[in-house]
Amino acid sequence: MSPLLAKFAQRRTAYLPVGLAVSGVAATLLILGTGGRYFAAASPAGTFVYAFASGAVLIASLLWQWRLSFARRSRNAAAIQRAYRTHRWDGTIPIGLLAVHIGGPSASLLSIMSYCLLVSSLSGIFNNEILRQKRRVLRTIWLWTHVGTAALIVPLILLHVWAVFAFKGPQILLTGSSGAIIERR
């Protein structure tokens, strides 16, 4: 059996098949341009509430992942190991929540954000524990890819949240639709 396939059977790396399955579903939904938001499409206001709630949970799960970075700064080995163990398992959650949160297809900022999250999740799944990098340069490339795409997501999320509340949110809350506000005479 290959070393990579052996990782599927180990308890310590059981997050690998779970992460691959969740990432596969999310990638498929991204490619098809569909997601969980279609289940709440009965009304624009309902869709907005669904998008707000699922987006808030997605942001909270992404912020939770940054705990490992703070644990490493503490230099406390026990805290680092504890944060690393939860980081590996909890890393499968944001990509699943993305599949729940996304709406229709687009080639926009949302797609860039989604693909960055997918790259960060997949690179996180194939960490040094799964693919043993013998060369330091490969480990550095992996780390820059994983942390770099995760860091790129943060300002894109801020821009996305600002755009939603600046342009779509008030319209939906005031009119109950995503169309223009119509004055009644």
Sequence and secondary structure as in RCSB ss.txt:
>XXXX:A:sequence
MSPLLAKFAQRRTAYLPVGLAVSGVAATLLILGTGGRYFAAASPAGTFVYAFASGAVLIASLLWQWRLSFARRSR
NAAAIQRAYRTHRWDGTIPIGLLAVHIGGPSASLLSIMSYCLLVSSLSGIFNNEILRQKRRVLRTIWLWTHVGTA
ALIVPLILLHVWAVFAFKGPQILLTGSSGAIIERR
>XXXX:A:secstr
  HHHHHHH STTTHHHHHHHHHHHHHHHHHHT  GGGGGTT HHHHHHHHHHHHHHHHHHHHHHTHHHHHHHHT
 HHHHHHHHHHHHHHTHHHHHHHHHH  S  SSHHHHHHHHHHHHHHHHHT TTTS   SHHHHHHHHHHHHHHH
HHHHHHHHHHHHHIIIIIHHHHHHHSSSS      
